[in-house]
Amino acid sequence: KLQNFFGVFLQFQIGVDNEFIDKIVVSKPDKLNGKRHQRVDIHYNTIGLWVAPEPEMLEREYLAYYNSMQKRKEKTA
């Protein structure tokens, strides 16, 4: 049963990939500190290449959102 579940999940995933992903670019592997690193770029049909923001920027944006939500709660309380 578990194998059947994963088979169905993988078929679903392949369908999603074909619908939303334009191309996948896999770069050559590099070694850094004895570990193998390999960059994988996923180009989406709707937005192109999406690059994740730096953790510091994500934290600033989250704190700004959190503070704005706290202010909303104070106004409605």
C-alpha positions in Angstrom: 0.0 0.0 0.0 2.8 2.4 0.8 4.5 1.7 -2.5 1.2 2.4 -4.3 0.9 5.7 -2.4 4.4 6.9 -3.4 3.7 5.8 -7.0 0.6 7.9 -7.2 2.4 10.8 -5.5 5.3 10.7 -8.0 2.9 10.6 -10.9 1.1 13.7 -9.5 4.4 15.4 -9.0 5.5 14.8 -12.6 2.2 16.3 -13.8 2.8 19.4 -11.6 6.3 19.7 -12.9 5.2 19.6 -16.5 2.5 22.2 -15.9 4.4 24.8 -13.9 8.1 24.3 -14.7 9.7 25.6 -17.9 13.2 24.1 -17.4 15.6 22.8 -14.7 19.3 23.7 -15.0 21.7 21.5 -13.0 25.2 23.0 -12.6 28.4 21.0 -12.3 29.2 19.9 -8.7 31.7 21.8 -6.6 33.5 20.7 -3.4 33.6 23.0 -0.5 35.0 22.0 2.9 35.0 18.4 1.8 31.3 18.5 0.9 29.8 18.2 -2.5 27.5 21.1 -3.5 25.5 21.4 -6.7 23.3 24.3 -7.8 19.9 23.5 -9.2 18.0 26.3 -10.9 14.2 25.9 -11.5 12.7 28.2 -14.1 8.9 28.5 -13.7 6.5 29.2 -16.5 4.9 32.2 -14.8 7.7 34.0 -13.0 11.0 32.7 -14.5 13.8 32.0 -12.2 12.9 32.7 -8.5 15.8 33.4 -6.2 15.1 32.9 -2.5 15.9 36.1 -0.4 18.6 36.1 2.2 17.6 35.0 5.7 18.2 38.4 7.1 15.7 40.0 4.6 13.2 37.3 5.4 13.5 38.0 9.1 13.0 41.8 8.6 9.9 41.2 6.4 8.4 38.8 8.9 9.0 41.1 11.8 7.4 44.0 9.9 4.4 41.8 9.1 4.2 40.5 12.7 4.3 44.1 14.1 1.6 45.2 11.7 -0.6 42.3 12.8 -0.1 43.2 16.4 -1.1 46.8 15.8 -4.3 45.6 14.0 -5.1 43.4 17.1 -4.7 46.4 19.4 -7.0 48.5 17.2 -9.7 45.9 17.2 -9.4 44.9 20.8 
